[in-house]
Amino acid sequence: MTTCGPGDPLLMVQVTEFLCGGFVLGVTWNHGVDDGAGVGQFLQAVGELAGGLPSPSVAPVRWDGSLPSLPPSVLEAQEHMLSLDPLNGDLATLDITIPLESIDQIRSNFSGRFHGQPCTTFEVVLAVLWRCRTRAIRLDPETPILLMFVADVRKHVGAKKGYYDNCIMDQFVVATSGAVADGDVKDVIMAIKHAKDEIPGRLKMTGQQELCKVPTYHMMMASSWRNLGFDRVDFGNGRPARVTSSGKDMPPASAVQGFLSSGRDGVSVLSALVTDEHADALLAELAKFM
């Protein structure tokens, strides 16, 4: 996904074939056309048509007039995130895999700590990355930090099946650096769960909500592709061997995206979390969970 200029196509697909018979599919789109779930639906439809189906299994829905408008507080938060200036200096791009064994152990410990309450793989991986990043950059313990993750809200607003336009919002977790860096990872998971639980209420708010604005490097952004279907698309040759971002456009803040399964190895994420200065420290913190 890249920024489209006035003369750029809103959607472009390019296929590069290799002599071995394999191929690479590149897709770029403008968020004004659809969100990640919409692109996943589009690619799934292309695969089904390529496989001989007369029509996609999920009919596309471009317009759903029954959807409510986003509240002012949600719009204000999104506009603020879009207005951020990119970080000065390059962020180190790291391909990270969190082992499945570590994820399962943390999930089990969380359930034991909170009386059988479950947690998701997304919540575990996000908590581990945020905690490790916070420990790596070594801010003052009282410094406010912010975690932002993108949430699909189709189920909360009653979107019709097949609706592919934007149906997402930004959700936030605010804490101090010390609480995240020195706290138990299970408490970080619980903070993320609380933020997810607040999404339905935020969608119904009618008033304004004060934003916690922090320096860009004190912020971490996350976007999960885990349930978008990118890794399940089949054009007749089986599922893709790898799904990744081109990395052409750097995010305004430190970011992780992907959260895709790496088979029995664990969960793979493409990250631009820290500058080169803090890359070794981040990897050292992550190694404690490996």
Order of alpha helices (4+ residues) and beta strands (2+ residues): beta-beta-alpha-alpha-beta-alpha-alpha-beta-alpha-beta-alpha-alpha-alpha-beta-beta-beta-alpha
